Amino acid sequence: MTGWKEQLQREFALLEKEEALRGYKKKKVIPGGLLALTAGDAAYFVPGKVKTAGYGQRVKVVQTAKADALNPTARVEFPDGTQRRVPLRQLRHALPNAEPAYLLDARSRPAWKRLVQVLLTPTDDHHAEALSDWRRGGQVGPAPCPVLITTDDATHRARQLAGMVAPAGAAKADKSEMARTILAAAGVEAVRKVAELPGRGGKGQPVREKLPEPTRTLSPRALEQERRALINNVAKCIHRRYFLSDKELAELTEQERERQGIHRVLRQIIGLGEKQVGSGGPVGGDHRKGSALHGEVESNLTAAYQKGLEVARLLAGGKADLALALADEVQAHRAAAMAAEALLEKARRKHHTGRFFHGDILSVRELPGDGTMIQHYTRLTIVYAADGHTVTVANAAELESLTGLKVGASGWAALCRWIEDQSERMDGRKQGRRQDDDEHPIYRNDRGTLCLRAGLGDGLVLALECVAQSLVRSDVLPEEIGGHPAAGVHGGR
């Protein structure tokens, strides 16, 4: 056991160590080789701030620094003959950058980043096209960037930045030269940033091409009978969801195809069994409010819990017959609670994202009646909107540009409302019956003449006509079709 004297000595030693640490100043790092400078050697004066007088000038060492000093300093002589004692850490054997001091100062200012951003985002179509061509070319080295993408806004910003970093009393010609230098350096940095963009083959990110504006207009009332029949065909294909799936069954192996068939049969058997035994699934035609359903769930679960405790008490008392009879009531309460919860889940609005259909390549087939079949494909991307409930056409602008037909936002919105309405009625989520004639969803057959159905506007017809016209101008590639029939005429002699 140590004595009190040894313990007291250790405590005094700890106190002395703490006092020494409090008064200790961290020694600043001196670049290697500067302590070896002798009188007459040349160095460069590079302080922390660019605006410091004499920044970047070549100086001559007059008096060397002490090696044991905490922060060594040296006396140096500037080109104008003045001598000054400066910290040794502000001297360098060579300049870190050959750029002038005002350019280094400009790079450190927030206005420099804004200037580079202006050069990267040209405002007029000519410069945007030139920048797009440069990016697609995959060039990495310096390009004639100021000539290529310089705008009036960039030139004005470069002049403002030159006025910020120019020394006091600088001549106008010197400021103009500074502005040109700053603009050229910003252009080189813009080129470097473009070359560093991620992308395939080192060509940077794909540039969004500017789509040509649609110029043609069309009166739906003037459509001929053949066009009306084609619009009916396109609407039928959309309603019946004739889209090429991204997960084709033909691409599966034999074992995977057999497993999918077994699961499909099992789901059908389970569904039929639930209908026969009366499971807790949603019951059609129930229009109770949510508050009533929530109350029913709570009351049934409470009754089931209380009666479950009574069943346990009866079993503990040896009354098995009464316990079994009461257990049936507990099961009935649980089934009623599950049925009410299923109705609540069915009525709850859900937030969806992604595509509305299982693919975005629409398949349309025409049967002229002469034994041939004409296969068409087009790209129609229907996705959920930001609210998670309604849908929107994601490639509406591409379809209008492809066909040149101006539909407008109201026309595409009408098509989306029609898709939602028909899908909800078909899936049983909305009151009403399905279309009485799926072969004529838009134009009904009135004694051999196709007439527009009541309640459908011109906007829906224009949107479907735009999709119909895109069938012959589609950009769908053959490898995207897979094992489906190729586009064109099939059959016949």
MOMOPE-V45678 format. One record per residue. N is the residue number from 1. RES is the residue in three letters. NEAR is the number of other C-alpha atoms within 8 Angstrom. D_LAST is the distance of its C-alpha to the last C-alpha in Angstrom with 2 decimals. Layout:
n=N res=RES near=NEAR d_last=D_LAST
n=N res=RES near=NEAR d_last=D_LAST
This chain:
n=1 res=MET near=2 d_last=112.56
n=2 res=THR near=5 d_last=112.74
n=3 res=GLY near=6 d_last=115.61
n=4 res=TRP near=6 d_last=115.56
n=5 res=LYS near=6 d_last=116.52
n=6 res=GLU near=8 d_last=113.43
n=7 res=GLN near=9 d_last=111.22
n=8 res=LEU near=8 d_last=112.91
n=9 res=GLN near=8 d_last=112.41
n=10 res=ARG near=8 d_last=108.69
n=11 res=GLU near=8 d_last=108.39
n=12 res=PHE near=8 d_last=110.32
n=13 res=ALA near=8 d_last=108.04
n=14 res=LEU near=8 d_last=104.95
n=15 res=LEU near=8 d_last=106.49
n=16 res=GLU near=8 d_last=107.29
n=17 res=LYS near=8 d_last=103.75
n=18 res=GLU near=8 d_last=102.29
n=19 res=GLU near=8 d_last=104.66
n=20 res=ALA near=8 d_last=103.68
n=21 res=LEU near=7 d_last=100.00
n=22 res=ARG near=6 d_last=100.59
n=23 res=GLY near=6 d_last=102.33
n=24 res=TYR near=6 d_last=99.86
n=25 res=LYS near=4 d_last=97.74
n=26 res=LYS near=4 d_last=94.52
n=27 res=LYS near=6 d_last=94.80
n=28 res=LYS near=6 d_last=92.17
n=29 res=VAL near=5 d_last=90.06
n=30 res=ILE near=8 d_last=91.05
n=31 res=PRO near=7 d_last=88.47
n=32 res=GLY near=5 d_last=89.29
n=33 res=GLY near=6 d_last=91.57
n=34 res=LEU near=12 d_last=93.16
n=35 res=LEU near=9 d_last=96.27
n=36 res=ALA near=5 d_last=96.79
n=37 res=LEU near=9 d_last=97.16
n=38 res=THR near=8 d_last=100.52
n=39 res=ALA near=9 d_last=102.47
n=40 res=GLY near=7 d_last=100.95
n=41 res=ASP near=8 d_last=97.37
n=42 res=ALA near=9 d_last=94.58
n=43 res=ALA near=12 d_last=92.09
n=44 res=TYR near=13 d_last=89.83
n=45 res=PHE near=13 d_last=90.68
n=46 res=VAL near=11 d_last=87.66
n=47 res=PRO near=9 d_last=88.73
n=48 res=GLY near=5 d_last=86.46
n=49 res=LYS near=5 d_last=86.18
n=50 res=VAL near=10 d_last=84.80
n=51 res=LYS near=7 d_last=87.18
n=52 res=THR near=7 d_last=90.24
n=53 res=ALA near=4 d_last=92.45
n=54 res=GLY near=7 d_last=91.98
n=55 res=TYR near=11 d_last=88.59
n=56 res=GLY near=9 d_last=87.07
n=57 res=GLN near=10 d_last=90.20
n=58 res=ARG near=10 d_last=91.62
n=59 res=VAL near=12 d_last=95.04
n=60 res=LYS near=12 d_last=97.82
n=61 res=VAL near=16 d_last=99.39
n=62 res=VAL near=10 d_last=103.11
n=63 res=GLN near=9 d_last=104.13
n=64 res=THR near=11 d_last=102.14
n=65 res=ALA near=10 d_last=101.47
n=66 res=LYS near=7 d_last=103.36
n=67 res=ALA near=6 d_last=101.40
n=68 res=ASP near=5 d_last=102.90
n=69 res=ALA near=7 d_last=102.21
n=70 res=LEU near=6 d_last=100.00
n=71 res=ASN near=8 d_last=98.22
n=72 res=PRO near=11 d_last=99.16
n=73 res=THR near=11 d_last=99.48
n=74 res=ALA near=13 d_last=100.13
n=75 res=ARG near=12 d_last=101.77
n=76 res=VAL near=13 d_last=99.58
n=77 res=GLU near=12 d_last=100.10
n=78 res=PHE near=12 d_last=97.48
n=79 res=PRO near=8 d_last=96.88
n=80 res=ASP near=4 d_last=99.11
n=81 res=GLY near=6 d_last=102.06
n=82 res=THR near=7 d_last=102.14
n=83 res=GLN near=8 d_last=102.56
n=84 res=ARG near=7 d_last=101.31
n=85 res=ARG near=8 d_last=101.11
n=86 res=VAL near=9 d_last=97.55
n=87 res=PRO near=10 d_last=96.02
n=88 res=LEU near=13 d_last=94.92
n=89 res=ARG near=9 d_last=91.46
n=90 res=GLN near=10 d_last=90.77
n=91 res=LEU near=12 d_last=91.07
n=92 res=ARG near=12 d_last=88.29
n=93 res=HIS near=8 d_last=88.34
n=94 res=ALA near=6 d_last=85.29
n=95 res=LEU near=9 d_last=83.40
n=96 res=PRO near=4 d_last=80.43
n=97 res=ASN near=4 d_last=78.42
n=98 res=ALA near=5 d_last=79.05
n=99 res=GLU near=6 d_last=77.91
n=100 res=PRO near=6 d_last=80.57
n=101 res=ALA near=10 d_last=82.30
n=102 res=TYR near=10 d_last=80.84
n=103 res=LEU near=11 d_last=77.26
n=104 res=LEU near=10 d_last=78.10
n=105 res=ASP near=11 d_last=79.57
n=106 res=ALA near=13 d_last=76.46
n=107 res=ARG near=7 d_last=74.21
n=108 res=SER near=7 d_last=76.31
n=109 res=ARG near=8 d_last=75.90
n=110 res=PRO near=6 d_last=73.25
n=111 res=ALA near=9 d_last=72.47
n=112 res=TRP near=12 d_last=71.03
n=113 res=LYS near=8 d_last=68.24
n=114 res=ARG near=8 d_last=67.40
n=115 res=LEU near=12 d_last=67.30
n=116 res=VAL near=12 d_last=64.85
n=117 res=GLN near=9 d_last=62.66
n=118 res=VAL near=10 d_last=62.64
n=119 res=LEU near=14 d_last=61.50
n=120 res=LEU near=9 d_last=58.67
n=121 res=THR near=7 d_last=57.43
n=122 res=PRO near=11 d_last=57.28
n=123 res=THR near=7 d_last=57.25
n=124 res=ASP near=6 d_last=55.44
n=125 res=ASP near=6 d_last=51.84
n=126 res=HIS near=6 d_last=52.81
n=127 res=HIS near=12 d_last=54.67
n=128 res=ALA near=12 d_last=52.07
n=129 res=GLU near=8 d_last=49.38
n=130 res=ALA near=10 d_last=51.78
n=131 res=LEU near=10 d_last=52.61
n=132 res=SER near=9 d_last=48.95
n=133 res=ASP near=8 d_last=48.32
n=134 res=TRP near=9 d_last=51.41
n=135 res=ARG near=11 d_last=50.35
n=136 res=ARG near=9 d_last=46.87
n=137 res=GLY near=7 d_last=48.57
n=138 res=GLY near=11 d_last=50.34
n=139 res=GLN near=9 d_last=53.74
n=140 res=VAL near=7 d_last=56.72
n=141 res=GLY near=6 d_last=59.71
n=142 res=PRO near=8 d_last=61.61
n=143 res=ALA near=7 d_last=59.65
n=144 res=PRO near=6 d_last=61.06
n=145 res=CYS near=13 d_last=60.92
n=146 res=PRO near=9 d_last=63.50
n=147 res=VAL near=6 d_last=61.68
n=148 res=LEU near=9 d_last=58.25
n=149 res=ILE near=13 d_last=58.75
n=150 res=THR near=12 d_last=62.30
n=151 res=THR near=9 d_last=62.69
n=152 res=ASP near=6 d_last=65.74
n=153 res=ASP near=7 d_last=66.21
n=154 res=ALA near=12 d_last=66.37
n=155 res=THR near=11 d_last=68.89
n=156 res=HIS near=8 d_last=71.02
n=157 res=ARG near=10 d_last=71.03
n=158 res=ALA near=13 d_last=72.03
n=159 res=ARG near=11 d_last=74.97
n=160 res=GLN near=8 d_last=76.06
n=161 res=LEU near=12 d_last=75.95
n=162 res=ALA near=14 d_last=77.97
n=163 res=GLY near=8 d_last=80.59
n=164 res=MET near=6 d_last=80.86
n=165 res=VAL near=10 d_last=81.50
n=166 res=ALA near=10 d_last=83.50
n=167 res=PRO near=5 d_last=87.22
n=168 res=ALA near=4 d_last=89.69
n=169 res=GLY near=4 d_last=90.64
n=170 res=ALA near=8 d_last=87.67
n=171 res=ALA near=6 d_last=86.98
n=172 res=LYS near=6 d_last=83.97
n=173 res=ALA near=6 d_last=82.64
n=174 res=ASP near=8 d_last=82.85
n=175 res=LYS near=13 d_last=80.90
n=176 res=SER near=10 d_last=78.18
n=177 res=GLU near=8 d_last=77.94
n=178 res=MET near=11 d_last=77.81
n=179 res=ALA near=13 d_last=74.97
n=180 res=ARG near=9 d_last=72.93
n=181 res=THR near=9 d_last=73.62
n=182 res=ILE near=12 d_last=72.71
n=183 res=LEU near=12 d_last=69.44
n=184 res=ALA near=10 d_last=68.48
n=185 res=ALA near=8 d_last=69.35
n=186 res=ALA near=12 d_last=67.38
n=187 res=GLY near=12 d_last=64.37
n=188 res=VAL near=11 d_last=64.62
n=189 res=GLU near=9 d_last=64.81
n=190 res=ALA near=13 d_last=61.76
n=191 res=VAL near=13 d_last=59.81
n=192 res=ARG near=11 d_last=61.05
n=193 res=LYS near=8 d_last=59.98
n=194 res=VAL near=10 d_last=56.46
n=195 res=ALA near=12 d_last=56.28
n=196 res=GLU near=7 d_last=57.48
n=197 res=LEU near=8 d_last=54.74
n=198 res=PRO near=8 d_last=52.60
n=199 res=GLY near=9 d_last=49.04
n=200 res=ARG near=7 d_last=46.66
n=201 res=GLY near=6 d_last=47.48
n=202 res=GLY near=8 d_last=50.73
n=203 res=LYS near=13 d_last=49.03
n=204 res=GLY near=15 d_last=50.46
n=205 res=GLN near=8 d_last=48.85
n=206 res=PRO near=6 d_last=45.63
n=207 res=VAL near=5 d_last=46.51
n=208 res=ARG near=4 d_last=44.96
n=209 res=GLU near=4 d_last=43.21
n=210 res=LYS near=4 d_last=44.14
n=211 res=LEU near=7 d_last=41.21
n=212 res=PRO near=5 d_last=40.87
n=213 res=GLU near=7 d_last=41.98
n=214 res=PRO near=10 d_last=39.50
n=215 res=THR near=7 d_last=40.32
n=216 res=ARG near=7 d_last=37.89
n=217 res=THR near=7 d_last=38.85
n=218 res=LEU near=7 d_last=36.85
n=219 res=SER near=6 d_last=37.97
n=220 res=PRO near=8 d_last=36.09
n=221 res=ARG near=4 d_last=37.07
n=222 res=ALA near=6 d_last=35.04
n=223 res=LEU near=8 d_last=31.66
n=224 res=GLU near=6 d_last=28.97
n=225 res=GLN near=8 d_last=27.27
n=226 res=GLU near=6 d_last=23.99
n=227 res=ARG near=8 d_last=26.15
n=228 res=ARG near=11 d_last=28.12
n=229 res=ALA near=10 d_last=25.11
n=230 res=LEU near=9 d_last=24.14
n=231 res=ILE near=13 d_last=27.81
n=232 res=ASN near=13 d_last=27.79
n=233 res=ASN near=13 d_last=24.82
n=234 res=VAL near=12 d_last=26.68
n=235 res=ALA near=11 d_last=29.92
n=236 res=LYS near=12 d_last=28.41
n=237 res=CYS near=12 d_last=27.08
n=238 res=ILE near=11 d_last=30.55
n=239 res=HIS near=10 d_last=32.36
n=240 res=ARG near=6 d_last=30.44
n=241 res=ARG near=7 d_last=30.93
n=242 res=TYR near=10 d_last=27.40
n=243 res=PHE near=12 d_last=28.87
n=244 res=LEU near=11 d_last=28.16
n=245 res=SER near=7 d_last=31.30
n=246 res=ASP near=6 d_last=33.45
n=247 res=LYS near=5 d_last=34.19
n=248 res=GLU near=7 d_last=30.98
n=249 res=LEU near=6 d_last=31.52
n=250 res=ALA near=6 d_last=29.18
n=251 res=GLU near=6 d_last=31.77
n=252 res=LEU near=8 d_last=34.49
n=253 res=THR near=7 d_last=35.76
n=254 res=GLU near=6 d_last=35.59
n=255 res=GLN near=6 d_last=39.21
n=256 res=GLU near=8 d_last=38.71
n=257 res=ARG near=10 d_last=35.64
n=258 res=GLU near=8 d_last=37.71
n=259 res=ARG near=8 d_last=40.69
n=260 res=GLN near=8 d_last=38.76
n=261 res=GLY near=8 d_last=37.51
n=262 res=ILE near=8 d_last=41.12
n=263 res=HIS near=8 d_last=42.47
n=264 res=ARG near=8 d_last=39.93
n=265 res=VAL near=8 d_last=41.01
n=266 res=LEU near=8 d_last=44.67
n=267 res=ARG near=8 d_last=44.40
n=268 res=GLN near=8 d_last=42.96
n=269 res=ILE near=8 d_last=45.78
n=270 res=ILE near=8 d_last=48.42
n=271 res=GLY near=8 d_last=47.20
n=272 res=LEU near=8 d_last=47.36
n=273 res=GLY near=8 d_last=50.78
n=274 res=GLU near=10 d_last=52.16
n=275 res=LYS near=8 d_last=51.13
n=276 res=GLN near=6 d_last=52.87
n=277 res=VAL near=6 d_last=56.12
n=278 res=GLY near=7 d_last=56.40
n=279 res=SER near=8 d_last=56.43
n=280 res=GLY near=9 d_last=57.74
n=281 res=GLY near=10 d_last=54.36
n=282 res=PRO near=9 d_last=53.99
n=283 res=VAL near=7 d_last=54.31
n=284 res=GLY near=4 d_last=52.07
n=285 res=GLY near=4 d_last=53.87
n=286 res=ASP near=5 d_last=56.96
n=287 res=HIS near=4 d_last=58.18
n=288 res=ARG near=6 d_last=61.49
n=289 res=LYS near=6 d_last=62.65
n=290 res=GLY near=7 d_last=62.89
n=291 res=SER near=6 d_last=66.69
n=292 res=ALA near=8 d_last=66.79
n=293 res=LEU near=13 d_last=64.34
n=294 res=HIS near=11 d_last=66.37
n=295 res=GLY near=8 d_last=69.51
n=296 res=GLU near=10 d_last=67.98
n=297 res=VAL near=13 d_last=66.96
n=298 res=GLU near=9 d_last=70.48
n=299 res=SER near=8 d_last=72.29
n=300 res=ASN near=12 d_last=70.24
n=301 res=LEU near=11 d_last=70.69
n=302 res=THR near=8 d_last=74.41
n=303 res=ALA near=10 d_last=74.84
n=304 res=ALA near=13 d_last=72.95
n=305 res=TYR near=9 d_last=75.22
n=306 res=GLN near=8 d_last=78.42
n=307 res=LYS near=12 d_last=77.48
n=308 res=GLY near=10 d_last=76.42
n=309 res=LEU near=8 d_last=79.95
n=310 res=GLU near=9 d_last=81.34
n=311 res=VAL near=13 d_last=79.23
n=312 res=ALA near=9 d_last=80.68
n=313 res=ARG near=8 d_last=84.22
n=314 res=LEU near=12 d_last=83.71
n=315 res=LEU near=10 d_last=82.38
n=316 res=ALA near=7 d_last=85.38
n=317 res=GLY near=6 d_last=87.65
n=318 res=GLY near=6 d_last=86.07
n=319 res=LYS near=9 d_last=84.51
n=320 res=ALA near=8 d_last=81.06
n=321 res=ASP near=6 d_last=80.12
n=322 res=LEU near=9 d_last=80.78
n=323 res=ALA near=13 d_last=78.99
n=324 res=LEU near=9 d_last=75.82
n=325 res=ALA near=8 d_last=75.86
n=326 res=LEU near=10 d_last=76.30
n=327 res=ALA near=11 d_last=73.57
n=328 res=ASP near=8 d_last=71.05
n=329 res=GLU near=10 d_last=72.07
n=330 res=VAL near=13 d_last=71.62
n=331 res=GLN near=9 d_last=68.05
n=332 res=ALA near=8 d_last=67.38
n=333 res=HIS near=12 d_last=68.70
n=334 res=ARG near=11 d_last=66.53
n=335 res=ALA near=10 d_last=63.40
n=336 res=ALA near=11 d_last=64.21
n=337 res=ALA near=13 d_last=64.73
n=338 res=MET near=11 d_last=61.39
n=339 res=ALA near=13 d_last=59.60
n=340 res=ALA near=13 d_last=61.28
n=341 res=GLU near=11 d_last=60.41
n=342 res=ALA near=11 d_last=56.73
n=343 res=LEU near=12 d_last=56.78
n=344 res=LEU near=11 d_last=58.45
n=345 res=GLU near=7 d_last=55.88
n=346 res=LYS near=7 d_last=53.03
n=347 res=ALA near=6 d_last=54.70
n=348 res=ARG near=6 d_last=55.62
n=349 res=ARG near=5 d_last=53.71
n=350 res=LYS near=6 d_last=52.23
n=351 res=HIS near=7 d_last=51.74
n=352 res=HIS near=7 d_last=48.26
n=353 res=THR near=9 d_last=47.08
n=354 res=GLY near=6 d_last=43.85
n=355 res=ARG near=10 d_last=40.32
n=356 res=PHE near=8 d_last=39.69
n=357 res=PHE near=9 d_last=36.26
n=358 res=HIS near=9 d_last=35.31
n=359 res=GLY near=11 d_last=33.31
n=360 res=ASP near=11 d_last=32.71
n=361 res=ILE near=12 d_last=28.96
n=362 res=LEU near=14 d_last=27.33
n=363 res=SER near=12 d_last=23.76
n=364 res=VAL near=11 d_last=22.00
n=365 res=ARG near=9 d_last=18.57
n=366 res=GLU near=8 d_last=17.09
n=367 res=LEU near=9 d_last=15.00
n=368 res=PRO near=8 d_last=14.10
n=369 res=GLY near=5 d_last=13.40
n=370 res=ASP near=6 d_last=9.90
n=371 res=GLY near=8 d_last=8.76
n=372 res=THR near=11 d_last=8.69
n=373 res=MET near=11 d_last=11.92
n=374 res=ILE near=12 d_last=13.96
n=375 res=GLN near=14 d_last=16.70
n=376 res=HIS near=11 d_last=20.04
n=377 res=TYR near=12 d_last=23.33
n=378 res=THR near=13 d_last=26.78
n=379 res=ARG near=10 d_last=30.31
n=380 res=LEU near=11 d_last=32.54
n=381 res=THR near=11 d_last=35.82
n=382 res=ILE near=12 d_last=37.90
n=383 res=VAL near=13 d_last=41.32
n=384 res=TYR near=15 d_last=44.60
n=385 res=ALA near=10 d_last=47.13
n=386 res=ALA near=5 d_last=50.66
n=387 res=ASP near=7 d_last=52.06
n=388 res=GLY near=10 d_last=49.93
n=389 res=HIS near=10 d_last=48.70
n=390 res=THR near=9 d_last=46.60
n=391 res=VAL near=12 d_last=43.38
n=392 res=THR near=11 d_last=42.38
n=393 res=VAL near=11 d_last=39.39
n=394 res=ALA near=8 d_last=40.36
n=395 res=ASN near=8 d_last=37.90
n=396 res=ALA near=8 d_last=38.38
n=397 res=ALA near=7 d_last=39.79
n=398 res=GLU near=8 d_last=36.90
n=399 res=LEU near=11 d_last=34.34
n=400 res=GLU near=14 d_last=36.43
n=401 res=SER near=12 d_last=36.79
n=402 res=LEU near=8 d_last=33.09
n=403 res=THR near=11 d_last=32.12
n=404 res=GLY near=10 d_last=35.41
n=405 res=LEU near=12 d_last=35.78
n=406 res=LYS near=9 d_last=39.27
n=407 res=VAL near=13 d_last=39.35
n=408 res=GLY near=6 d_last=42.84
n=409 res=ALA near=6 d_last=44.54
n=410 res=SER near=8 d_last=44.76
n=411 res=GLY near=14 d_last=41.00
n=412 res=TRP near=15 d_last=40.28
n=413 res=ALA near=9 d_last=43.21
n=414 res=ALA near=11 d_last=41.72
n=415 res=LEU near=12 d_last=38.44
n=416 res=CYS near=12 d_last=40.54
n=417 res=ARG near=9 d_last=42.61
n=418 res=TRP near=9 d_last=39.56
n=419 res=ILE near=10 d_last=38.21
n=420 res=GLU near=10 d_last=41.68
n=421 res=ASP near=9 d_last=42.14
n=422 res=GLN near=11 d_last=38.84
n=423 res=SER near=9 d_last=39.31
n=424 res=GLU near=10 d_last=42.91
n=425 res=ARG near=13 d_last=42.16
n=426 res=MET near=9 d_last=39.35
n=427 res=ASP near=7 d_last=41.66
n=428 res=GLY near=7 d_last=44.58
n=429 res=ARG near=7 d_last=46.79
n=430 res=LYS near=8 d_last=47.09
n=431 res=GLN near=6 d_last=48.06
n=432 res=GLY near=5 d_last=45.62
n=433 res=ARG near=7 d_last=42.40
n=434 res=ARG near=7 d_last=38.83
n=435 res=GLN near=7 d_last=36.58
n=436 res=ASP near=5 d_last=36.15
n=437 res=ASP near=6 d_last=32.50
n=438 res=ASP near=7 d_last=30.73
n=439 res=GLU near=7 d_last=27.58
n=440 res=HIS near=11 d_last=29.81
n=441 res=PRO near=11 d_last=32.42
n=442 res=ILE near=11 d_last=33.28
n=443 res=TYR near=12 d_last=32.38
n=444 res=ARG near=11 d_last=33.02
n=445 res=ASN near=9 d_last=31.34
n=446 res=ASP near=7 d_last=34.07
n=447 res=ARG near=4 d_last=33.03
n=448 res=GLY near=5 d_last=29.60
n=449 res=THR near=8 d_last=30.96
n=450 res=LEU near=11 d_last=30.92
n=451 res=CYS near=8 d_last=34.57
n=452 res=LEU near=8 d_last=36.15
n=453 res=ARG near=8 d_last=37.90
n=454 res=ALA near=4 d_last=41.67
n=455 res=GLY near=4 d_last=43.26
n=456 res=LEU near=8 d_last=40.45
n=457 res=GLY near=7 d_last=41.40
n=458 res=ASP near=8 d_last=39.84
n=459 res=GLY near=12 d_last=40.28
n=460 res=LEU near=13 d_last=37.82
n=461 res=VAL near=12 d_last=35.20
n=462 res=LEU near=12 d_last=35.80
n=463 res=ALA near=12 d_last=35.45
n=464 res=LEU near=12 d_last=32.13
n=465 res=GLU near=9 d_last=30.87
n=466 res=CYS near=13 d_last=31.98
n=467 res=VAL near=12 d_last=29.99
n=468 res=ALA near=10 d_last=26.89
n=469 res=GLN near=9 d_last=27.32
n=470 res=SER near=12 d_last=27.75
n=471 res=LEU near=10 d_last=24.22
n=472 res=VAL near=6 d_last=22.97
n=473 res=ARG near=8 d_last=26.18
n=474 res=SER near=9 d_last=26.58
n=475 res=ASP near=6 d_last=28.53
n=476 res=VAL near=10 d_last=27.16
n=477 res=LEU near=6 d_last=26.80
n=478 res=PRO near=7 d_last=24.10
n=479 res=GLU near=5 d_last=26.96
n=480 res=GLU near=6 d_last=27.97
n=481 res=ILE near=11 d_last=24.77
n=482 res=GLY near=6 d_last=25.34
n=483 res=GLY near=5 d_last=22.95
n=484 res=HIS near=5 d_last=21.06
n=485 res=PRO near=6 d_last=17.49
n=486 res=ALA near=7 d_last=17.66
n=487 res=ALA near=8 d_last=17.71
n=488 res=GLY near=7 d_last=14.62
n=489 res=VAL near=8 d_last=11.10
n=490 res=HIS near=8 d_last=9.58
n=491 res=GLY near=7 d_last=6.77
n=492 res=GLY near=6 d_last=3.77
n=493 res=ARG near=2 d_last=0.00
